[in-house]
Amino acid sequence: MNDRYDVVVIGAGPAGSVAALGIAREGFSVLLLEKDPQVGIPVRCGEAVSARSLEALTDVDPHWITATIRRFRLVAPSGAMVEPDIGGHGYILDRVRFDGDLARAAVDAGAVLLTDAYAYGLVTGANGFEGVLYEHEGECRRVSARIIIGADGVESRVGRWAGIETAATLRDMECCTQMTLSNIDTARDTCTFYFGSAIAPEGYLWVFPKGDRQANVGIGISGTAAQKRRPISFLREFVSSHFPGAVVSRVVAGGDPCAETLRRITAQNVVLVGDAARQVNPLSGGGITSGMQAAEMAARAVVRALREKRPSRLSEYPREWRRKIGAKHRTYYRMKEVVRRFPDAALDDIAERVLRLPPEKRTLWGVFKTALVHHPSLLWEMVRTFHISLSD
Ligand SMILES: Cc1cc2nc3c(=O)[nH]c(=O)nc-3n(C[C@H](O)[C@H](O)[C@H](O)COP(=O)(O)OP(=O)(O)OC[C@H]3O[C@@H](n4cnc5c(N)ncnc54)[C@H](O)[C@@H]3O)c2cc1C
């Protein structure tokens, strides 16, 4: 173990490992610190990804995939079920394996991975941030770095240490609880989403099959809705009514930042990626592939800054993020702001109308268009939301 690296990455989730890989394979020294004893555990995730997004990022190992998804079902509060054409397919991953393999790829490229290594501060000096303080095997240590990457997830503290404003509003922080169930009957190729104030106010409840009569069944509701009733209480009610014979093998809870990306994702020689930078798709809550995409962009900018010996010259990364994904996420955020206010009656009406469309028009866009055409007040709400966001 050295006490000096070109880059220290804090957090070995998908974003941290992809960033470490991208930098290590260009010949720079990288230390990847992970606080948990094993990468990928605990899994706080529904594990769903779009196949197209994942395949654009990496060669997909079949061992990562527990189910291939070809169908979506959207269930309105009345129980009416719409099955829009999703125009592609998705995967439910085994994140323990997936996260482990991503970290291993970084190590194969030359990065040093240290688990059970909890970062608790940055070292500041005359030239900006000079290193990281961390605890490993009960010992406090210090490592020097030219660039530091905060990939420490939703509870990130690296940004704050670097002086970045990272607070998310309660409303934008989805409170999630998920059970992994076995001994259940559910379609192996279908993800089902339930909406409505009695099931998942200001959010949704999901059933993602994991093959072999298993599924991740979870709920994500806004922090404000969770103040009134805890997500676990909604989830227990749902599971006992929909899967009475289920065996619960795991329960996890966690936050999902369905917010806009932080205004600043770099500060001097510190870079944030993934949930730490709030790079989750705010409409779906999915953050695996967008975090990996951001990590690739960050790695490119870091490599260039190291080659030019200007470790604070990282602005290429936020520029590329905003251009390629950030702008889209802003739109998704505004859509989320509208969708979360849909009353149950409107959701039921939209489902009924979509069911009357010819099958080829039952796409996700078809659902959205139906919502806007038949509920002009939603259109007005949309315009208002866009206007407010634009005039921020
Ligand atoms: C219940 C739930 C369901 C979800 N379902 C989906 C889904 O189906 N599909 C999807 O795409 N997204 C989903 N998400 C979001 C997704 O899990 C995250 O967006 C994704 O994991 C972000 O990756 P990351 O690498 O940024 O952070 P993480 O995967 O959170 O990794 C951060 C890592 O940093 C480590 N760390 C934190 N602090 C420190 C420290 N101080 N020192 C050292 N290490 C540290 C952590 O232990 C962790 O390993 C879900 C989230 C929740 C909560």
The ligand as an SDF file (V2000), in Angstrom:
LIG
                    3D

 53 58  0  0  0  0  0  0  0  0999 V2000
  -34.7110    0.7580   -2.6160 C   0  0  0  0  0  0  0  0  0  0  0  0
  -34.0040    1.2840   -3.8330 C   0  0  0  0  0  0  0  0  0  0  0  0
  -34.2800    0.7360   -5.0680 C   0  0  0  0  0  0  0  0  0  0  0  0
  -33.5830    1.1680   -6.2000 C   0  0  0  0  0  0  0  0  0  0  0  0
  -33.8450    0.5460   -7.3840 N   0  0  0  0  0  0  0  0  0  0  0  0
  -33.1350    0.9040   -8.4760 C   0  0  0  0  0  0  0  0  0  0  0  0
  -33.3300    0.1990   -9.6980 C   0  0  0  0  0  0  0  0  0  0  0  0
  -34.1220   -0.7390   -9.7980 O   0  0  0  0  0  0  0  0  0  0  0  0
  -32.5850    0.5720  -10.7780 N   0  0  0  0  0  0  0  0  0  0  0  0
  -31.6720    1.5920  -10.7020 C   0  0  0  0  0  0  0  0  0  0  0  0
  -31.0260    1.9090  -11.7310 O   0  0  0  0  0  0  0  0  0  0  0  0
  -31.4730    2.2740   -9.5500 N   0  0  0  0  0  0  0  0  0  0  0  0
  -32.1640    1.9380   -8.4280 C   0  0  0  0  0  0  0  0  0  0  0  0
  -31.9230    2.5890   -7.2530 N   0  0  0  0  0  0  0  0  0  0  0  0
  -30.8730    3.6140   -7.2140 C   0  0  0  0  0  0  0  0  0  0  0  0
  -29.4930    2.9410   -7.2640 C   0  0  0  0  0  0  0  0  0  0  0  0
  -29.3870    1.9650   -6.2610 O   0  0  0  0  0  0  0  0  0  0  0  0
  -28.3880    3.9800   -7.1200 C   0  0  0  0  0  0  0  0  0  0  0  0
  -28.6720    5.0560   -7.9860 O   0  0  0  0  0  0  0  0  0  0  0  0
  -27.0000    3.4090   -7.4500 C   0  0  0  0  0  0  0  0  0  0  0  0
  -26.6390    2.3790   -6.5680 O   0  0  0  0  0  0  0  0  0  0  0  0
  -25.9740    4.5320   -7.3720 C   0  0  0  0  0  0  0  0  0  0  0  0
  -24.6700    4.0370   -7.5490 O   0  0  0  0  0  0  0  0  0  0  0  0
  -23.4440    4.8050   -6.8520 P   0  0  0  0  0  0  0  0  0  0  0  0
  -22.2170    4.0620   -7.2220 O   0  0  0  0  0  0  0  0  0  0  0  0
  -23.5450    6.2480   -7.0960 O   0  0  0  0  0  0  0  0  0  0  0  0
  -23.7240    4.6420   -5.2720 O   0  0  0  0  0  0  0  0  0  0  0  0
  -23.8560    3.3110   -4.3750 P   0  0  0  0  0  0  0  0  0  0  0  0
  -24.2250    2.1350   -5.1750 O   0  0  0  0  0  0  0  0  0  0  0  0
  -24.7090    3.7240   -3.2420 O   0  0  0  0  0  0  0  0  0  0  0  0
  -22.3520    3.1240   -3.8720 O   0  0  0  0  0  0  0  0  0  0  0  0
  -21.7730    4.0010   -2.9300 C   0  0  0  0  0  0  0  0  0  0  0  0
  -20.7030    3.2250   -2.1820 C   0  0  0  0  0  0  0  0  0  0  0  0
  -19.9510    4.1170   -1.3630 O   0  0  0  0  0  0  0  0  0  0  0  0
  -19.6890    3.4850   -0.1300 C   0  0  0  0  0  0  0  0  0  0  0  0
  -19.4300    4.5390    0.8360 N   0  0  0  0  0  0  0  0  0  0  0  0
  -20.3080    5.4560    1.3250 C   0  0  0  0  0  0  0  0  0  0  0  0
  -19.6950    6.2800    2.2010 N   0  0  0  0  0  0  0  0  0  0  0  0
  -18.3940    5.8710    2.2590 C   0  0  0  0  0  0  0  0  0  0  0  0
  -17.2620    6.3320    2.9990 C   0  0  0  0  0  0  0  0  0  0  0  0
  -17.3500    7.3830    3.8300 N   0  0  0  0  0  0  0  0  0  0  0  0
  -16.0800    5.6790    2.8570 N   0  0  0  0  0  0  0  0  0  0  0  0
  -15.9720    4.6180    2.0030 C   0  0  0  0  0  0  0  0  0  0  0  0
  -17.0270    4.1370    1.2840 N   0  0  0  0  0  0  0  0  0  0  0  0
  -18.2130    4.7740    1.4030 C   0  0  0  0  0  0  0  0  0  0  0  0
  -20.9630    2.6930    0.1450 C   0  0  0  0  0  0  0  0  0  0  0  0
  -20.7490    1.6490    1.0870 O   0  0  0  0  0  0  0  0  0  0  0  0
  -21.2980    2.1740   -1.2510 C   0  0  0  0  0  0  0  0  0  0  0  0
  -20.7130    0.9240   -1.5130 O   0  0  0  0  0  0  0  0  0  0  0  0
  -32.6210    2.2070   -6.0960 C   0  0  0  0  0  0  0  0  0  0  0  0
  -32.3680    2.8010   -4.8560 C   0  0  0  0  0  0  0  0  0  0  0  0
  -33.0470    2.3420   -3.7350 C   0  0  0  0  0  0  0  0  0  0  0  0
  -32.7300    2.9780   -2.3920 C   0  0  0  0  0  0  0  0  0  0  0  0
  1  2  1  0
  2  3  1  0
  2 52  2  0
  3  4  2  0
  4  5  1  0
  4 50  1  0
  5  6  2  0
  6  7  1  0
  6 13  1  0
  7  8  2  0
  7  9  1  0
  9 10  1  0
 10 11  2  0
 10 12  1  0
 12 13  2  0
 13 14  1  0
 14 15  1  0
 14 50  1  0
 15 16  1  0
 16 17  1  0
 16 18  1  0
 18 19  1  0
 18 20  1  0
 20 21  1  0
 20 22  1  0
 22 23  1  0
 23 24  1  0
 24 25  2  0
 24 26  1  0
 24 27  1  0
 27 28  1  0
 28 29  2  0
 28 30  1  0
 28 31  1  0
 31 32  1  0
 32 33  1  0
 33 34  1  0
 33 48  1  0
 34 35  1  0
 35 36  1  0
 35 46  1  0
 36 37  1  0
 36 45  1  0
 37 38  2  0
 38 39  1  0
 39 40  1  0
 39 45  2  0
 40 41  1  0
 40 42  2  0
 42 43  1  0
 43 44  2  0
 44 45  1  0
 46 47  1  0
 46 48  1  0
 48 49  1  0
 50 51  2  0
 51 52  1  0
 52 53  1  0
M  END
$$$$
